[in-house]
Amino acid sequence: MWIFLNNSFLSIVQANDDPDYLMVRARLRGDIERVFPRVWVMVNDERDYRFRARIDRALVADAMAEQVRGIDYGNFKDSVPDGARHLAYYDVWRIMLHEQVIEAQQERRKDSRGLLPDELVAKIQKPLPPEIVPPPLAPESKAAMKRKKRK
């Protein structure tokens, strides 16, 4: 499960050795400690998520519930104080908006109701600022995406 908080990005998965524990992972230093201040965080530069902590499932559930109870904003992106994190989250938001538009267009084509409003299409076609342009896909990724689109 990916969790986007305004001050942390976490990936939470089942711990391999015990169903009562979860592995909370992060890419950035301090993200785990902001939510779980008393846990020991392992650092491994060889892993896809550099920072990891094995945490009791109930503690993770309680911490996530506390995060939900603490929501006090009307716009999540505007609540992100760190500029670099805000740009990264915006990139994810924009990619998911693109997926939403594609899905809606496919549904409308099936129903013969037309296309989306021009302003929404323009929003997703606007170029990304150079500092958040994602790197090009590897050739094998492009081939995999083509196979997925054909299905």
N, C-alpha and C positions, 0 to 999 in steps of 0.2 A: 504494500500500500504506500503510495506517495502522499505525503502530507506537506502542503505548502502553508507555512505560517508566515506572518509578516516579518519575523526575525529568524526563521529557521526553515530549512528544507530537509525533511526526513524520509527515508525509505524504511519501512517496517515489514519484516518477514518472520516466518516461523524460525526459531532457533533449531538447529539440526538435532540437538541431543535431548531436548525436553519440551513437550508440548505446553508446559506451564511458563515457558520463557519465549521472548521474542528477541530478534536481533534488530536493533535500531541502528540505522546506518546514516551517514552524512558525508557530503562531499567537502564541506567547509568547516574549518576549525571553529569550535564553540557552538555549533548548531545543536548538537545533542545536549550539551551542558546547559543551554538556555532553557530547555524544557525539563531536563532531568539533572538538576545541579549536583546531586550526590552520587552519581554513578561513575564507575571507572571506565574511561574511554580508551579503547585500543587504537593504535595508529599503525597502519600498514600501507606503505607507499606502493606496494605491489598489487593491491586490490582495487576493484573498480570504485568502491566507496572507501575512501581513505580512513574514515573514522567509524568505529563500531562499538556498540555496547550491548551486552547481553542483559536484558531487563525482564523482571517478572511481568507476565502478561497483565495481571491486575493493576500493577503500577502504571503500565503504559495506558491501559483503558482509563484509569483515573486522571492521568495527565491530559489525555485527549479530551475528556469530558470537561476538565477545567479550562482548557483552551476554548472550547465551544461556549462555555458560560461567560468567558471574558470578552467575547466579541462585542465591540462598541463602535463599529464603523459601518457606514453605508456603502462603501466601495473598497474592496479588498486591496486592489492595486495602489490606491491612494494611501493606504495605511502602512505601506512598506517604506521604512525610513532610509534604508541603505540604497544608494543610487545604483550600484552594480547589481544588487539583488533585484531591484525594481525592474531594471532592463531585462534581466534573465526571465523574470516572471512574465513580463510583458510579451516576451518572445513566445513563451508557452501559451499565453492567452491568445495571441494572434494565430498561432498554428491551430489551436483548437477551434477558434472562430472559423478558420478556413475549412476545417473538417465539417463544422456545422453547416456552412454554406453549401459545400459539395453535397452533403446528405440531403439538405432541403431542395436543392436543384434536382437531384435524382428523384426525390419523391414527387416534385411538381411535374417533372417530365412524365412520370408514370400516370399522374392524375390529369395531365394536360391543362394545368392551371397557370402556366407561364413561369417566368423566372423571378428571382428575388429583386427587391427594390435596388435601383442603381446605387444608392448611397451605401448600402451594405456591401455590395460587390466591390465598390471603389475602396472601401475601408480595408479589405483584405488584399487588394492589389497594390496598395500603397507600398513603395519600397521601404525596407527596413533601414534604420540608420546604420551606417557602416560598422559601428562598434558592436552591433548585435546580429550581423549577418551570419547565419550558421555556415559551417564549413561544407564544401561539396560532399555529396555522398560517394562512398567508395563504389567502384564498378559492380561488385557483387550485391551491394545494397540496392542499386538501381534495378538490377535484374530481378531481385526478389520483389521489389515494389511493382514491377510490370506484371509479374506472375500473380500478385495479390489483386491488382486491378482487373485482370482477366476473369477472376473467379466471380 
